[in-house]
Amino acid sequence: MTFCLWPILNHGGQGGAYAAAGAPCGMAVVWPSNGLAMLRNMSVDAANPNAPVALVTMEIRHPATDSLTESSSAELRRALGEHLPIERRAQDVAWGMGAGGSPTPTAEQFVRYVNRDNTLAASMKTQAVVIETTAYENFEALVDLMMRVIDARSRISPIVGVERLGLRYVLEVRVPVGVDGRVEWGNWIAEPLLGPQKTAPAGLTLTEWQGAAVFREAQPGKSMIVRYGPGVGQALDASYHLRRTMPAQQGPFFLLDIDSFWTPIGSIPEYDRNSVLMNFQGLYEPARTVFQEMLTSRLRDDLLSQ
């Protein structure tokens, strides 16, 4: 099953639907000076109010390991204390079909280790280790922390195999709006992501659309799911457990949700640290490339000129 955080996204901000975006803007984009780093290495200053990264997650999914005991939780807390000193109890709720076909919830309890700013977390689940951050700096720092967390977890209970590796970026692309509060997204976002605007009936303007694209290698293994569309407000739900580092904004944005992942072919391979690290690195480059391809040359030129 594809690792997906889609339910945490606020579908459209206001009113639960993606917001309008259609009137000509004609304004030059205003972007932070280090927004250029986003193009080069998906790295931005998360404290900058215009930084496009709302959330980054990284996960390894594996066969079930022993649940954490009180003593093993304390050992993990000591091992991760430099970066993630705070321990919290959390749970995920999934819905399945019960007797008679009625939906039945099942809850998984797990431990989550968090930094003092509440912008970085590592979740230790029975079948997964997940890193999440709303204060993303760069891929190298994130994957280094991920491997440290995996190392600490595997010392408590060995990881016997790898069932999935995932790297996900949730981005809010914001540009200046026109006097009517709307954005002509065609000036900034690549045409294939702009929906059926050319087929709109006379007198009508396309204001809402949601899209999803799936990319796979010729040989199964590495894949990517990209979800996209305009929104108003912010991408993450206000109740999300990590603190948002970007100021809350109610204006329009364009969502780019890039989920790059790897799954094994056939049998489940044994856990090998070097192989896992190489696969994570292999997931990053396609995510960076697809982000660049989703911007128009005008937006890229404006970024380069800053």
ZITAUR-V532090 format. One record per residue. N is the residue number from 1. RES is the residue in one letter. SS is DSSP state (H for helix, E for strand, - for the rest). PHI is phi in whole degrees, 0 to 359 (* if undefined). OMEGA is omega in whole degrees, -180 to 180 (999 if undefined). Layout:
# ZITAUR-V532090
((N:RES:SS:PHI:OMEGA) (N:RES:SS:PHI:OMEGA))
This chain:
# ZITAUR-V532090
((1:M:-:*:-178) (2:T:-:290:174) (3:F:-:294:-174) (4:C:-:213:176) (5:L:-:259:-173) (6:W:H:309:-179) (7:P:H:298:180) (8:I:H:282:-179) (9:L:E:284:177) (10:N:-:272:-171) (11:H:-:293:173) (12:G:-:99:177) (13:G:-:73:-176) (14:Q:H:276:173) (15:G:H:74:175) (16:G:H:77:179) (17:A:-:231:178) (18:Y:-:296:-168) (19:A:-:270:-178) (20:A:-:293:176) (21:A:-:199:-176) (22:G:-:203:-174) (23:A:-:282:179) (24:P:-:300:-178) (25:C:-:251:176) (26:G:-:69:-179) (27:M:-:248:176) (28:A:-:285:-179) (29:V:-:291:174) (30:V:-:251:-172) (31:W:-:223:178) (32:P:-:298:-177) (33:S:H:301:-179) (34:N:H:269:172) (35:G:H:296:177) (36:L:H:301:-180) (37:A:H:299:178) (38:M:H:298:179) (39:L:H:289:-173) (40:R:H:282:-175) (41:N:H:214:178) (42:M:-:54:-178) (43:S:-:242:179) (44:V:-:221:173) (45:D:-:278:-174) (46:A:-:294:179) (47:A:-:282:180) (48:N:-:288:-175) (49:P:-:297:179) (50:N:-:258:-179) (51:A:-:300:-173) (52:P:-:281:-175) (53:V:E:276:177) (54:A:E:271:-177) (55:L:E:201:171) (56:V:E:231:177) (57:T:E:231:176) (58:M:E:220:-178) (59:E:E:217:165) (60:I:E:238:177) (61:R:E:253:-172) (62:H:-:214:173) (63:P:-:301:-174) (64:A:-:305:174) (65:T:-:246:179) (66:D:-:296:176) (67:S:-:293:-180) (68:L:-:288:173) (69:T:-:264:179) (70:E:H:299:-179) (71:S:H:289:180) (72:S:H:289:175) (73:S:H:297:179) (74:A:H:294:178) (75:E:H:295:177) (76:L:H:295:-180) (77:R:H:299:177) (78:R:H:293:-178) (79:A:H:292:-176) (80:L:H:258:-171) (81:G:-:300:-179) (82:E:-:297:-177) (83:H:-:253:-173) (84:L:-:226:-172) (85:P:-:279:-173) (86:I:E:257:-180) (87:E:E:256:179) (88:R:E:225:174) (89:R:E:268:-178) (90:A:E:218:176) (91:Q:E:209:171) (92:D:E:250:178) (93:V:E:243:177) (94:A:E:242:-179) (95:W:E:252:177) (96:G:E:228:-180) (97:M:E:269:178) (98:G:-:265:179) (99:A:H:301:180) (100:G:H:77:177) (101:G:H:82:-180) (102:S:-:277:180) (103:P:E:293:-178) (104:T:E:230:180) (105:P:E:277:172) (106:T:E:232:-176) (107:A:E:245:174) (108:E:E:249:176) (109:Q:E:272:179) (110:F:E:206:-180) (111:V:E:255:179) (112:R:E:236:178) (113:Y:E:254:-169) (114:V:E:230:174) (115:N:-:280:-175) (116:R:-:289:178) (117:D:-:277:-177) (118:N:-:58:178) (119:T:-:237:-177) (120:L:E:215:-177) (121:A:E:216:173) (122:A:E:236:-180) (123:S:E:257:-179) (124:M:E:255:-179) (125:K:E:261:-178) (126:T:-:299:-177) (127:Q:-:236:-180) (128:A:E:196:167) (129:V:E:241:-175) (130:V:E:231:173) (131:I:E:254:177) (132:E:E:225:175) (133:T:E:212:171) (134:T:-:254:179) (135:A:-:233:-177) (136:Y:-:295:177) (137:E:-:250:176) (138:N:-:197:-176) (139:F:H:295:-176) (140:E:H:300:179) (141:A:H:294:-178) (142:L:H:292:-178) (143:V:H:291:176) (144:D:H:297:178) (145:L:H:295:179) (146:M:H:302:-179) (147:M:H:293:175) (148:R:H:298:-180) (149:V:H:294:178) (150:I:H:299:178) (151:D:H:301:-180) (152:A:H:295:-179) (153:R:H:294:-177) (154:S:H:290:175) (155:R:H:288:178) (156:I:H:283:-180) (157:S:-:212:-174) (158:P:-:303:173) (159:I:-:273:-171) (160:V:-:268:-180) (161:G:-:191:-179) (162:V:E:237:-179) (163:E:-:254:178) (164:R:E:192:170) (165:L:E:236:-177) (166:G:E:220:176) (167:L:E:224:-174) (168:R:E:227:176) (169:Y:E:242:172) (170:V:E:250:-171) (171:L:E:243:173) (172:E:E:246:178) (173:V:E:271:-179) (174:R:-:239:178) (175:V:-:226:179) (176:P:-:300:179) (177:V:-:261:177) (178:G:-:283:-178) (179:V:-:296:179) (180:D:-:269:177) (181:G:-:81:-178) (182:R:-:245:-177) (183:V:-:236:170) (184:E:-:272:-173) (185:W:H:295:179) (186:G:H:298:177) (187:N:H:283:-169) (188:W:-:234:-174) (189:I:E:249:-178) (190:A:-:303:-173) (191:E:H:305:-178) (192:P:H:300:-179) (193:L:H:264:-170) (194:L:-:263:175) (195:G:-:74:-175) (196:P:-:277:-177) (197:Q:H:294:-177) (198:K:H:289:180) (199:T:H:260:180) (200:A:-:296:178) (201:P:-:299:-179) (202:A:-:304:178) (203:G:-:86:-179) (204:L:-:246:179) (205:T:-:241:176) (206:L:-:290:-176) (207:T:-:242:-178) (208:E:-:221:172) (209:W:-:199:175) (210:Q:-:227:-179) (211:G:E:226:175) (212:A:E:213:179) (213:A:E:229:180) (214:V:E:243:178) (215:F:E:242:179) (216:R:E:224:172) (217:E:-:290:177) (218:A:-:302:173) (219:Q:-:262:-177) (220:P:-:305:-180) (221:G:-:153:180) (222:K:E:269:-179) (223:S:E:217:176) (224:M:E:211:173) (225:I:E:243:179) (226:V:E:241:176) (227:R:E:249:-172) (228:Y:E:204:177) (229:G:E:156:-179) (230:P:E:283:177) (231:G:E:215:176) (232:V:E:229:-179) (233:G:-:101:-179) (234:Q:-:213:-174) (235:A:-:285:-176) (236:L:E:271:177) (237:D:-:298:-177) (238:A:-:298:-178) (239:S:-:268:-179) (240:Y:-:302:-168) (241:H:-:288:176) (242:L:-:262:-180) (243:R:-:286:177) (244:R:-:286:180) (245:T:-:273:177) (246:M:-:277:176) (247:P:-:301:178) (248:A:-:297:-180) (249:Q:-:231:-179) (250:Q:-:255:-178) (251:G:-:279:-178) (252:P:E:286:173) (253:F:E:213:175) (254:F:E:248:-179) (255:L:E:278:168) (256:L:E:236:-178) (257:D:E:246:-172) (258:I:E:253:-177) (259:D:E:246:-179) (260:S:E:258:-174) (261:F:E:212:180) (262:W:E:230:174) (263:T:-:229:-177) (264:P:-:288:176) (265:I:-:263:178) (266:G:-:75:-174) (267:S:-:288:179) (268:I:-:278:-179) (269:P:E:287:173) (270:E:-:295:177) (271:Y:-:289:175) (272:D:-:226:-173) (273:R:H:302:-178) (274:N:H:296:179) (275:S:H:295:179) (276:V:H:298:179) (277:L:H:298:179) (278:M:H:296:179) (279:N:H:291:175) (280:F:H:300:178) (281:Q:H:298:178) (282:G:H:290:178) (283:L:H:278:-175) (284:Y:H:289:-175) (285:E:H:300:177) (286:P:H:299:179) (287:A:H:295:178) (288:R:H:296:-178) (289:T:H:295:-177) (290:V:H:293:176) (291:F:H:300:-180) (292:Q:H:297:-178) (293:E:H:290:-178) (294:M:-:275:179) (295:L:E:261:175) (296:T:-:285:177) (297:S:H:297:179) (298:R:H:296:-180) (299:L:H:291:177) (300:R:H:297:179) (301:D:H:295:179) (302:D:H:295:177) (303:L:H:295:-178) (304:L:H:293:-178) (305:S:H:280:-178) (306:Q:-:286:999))
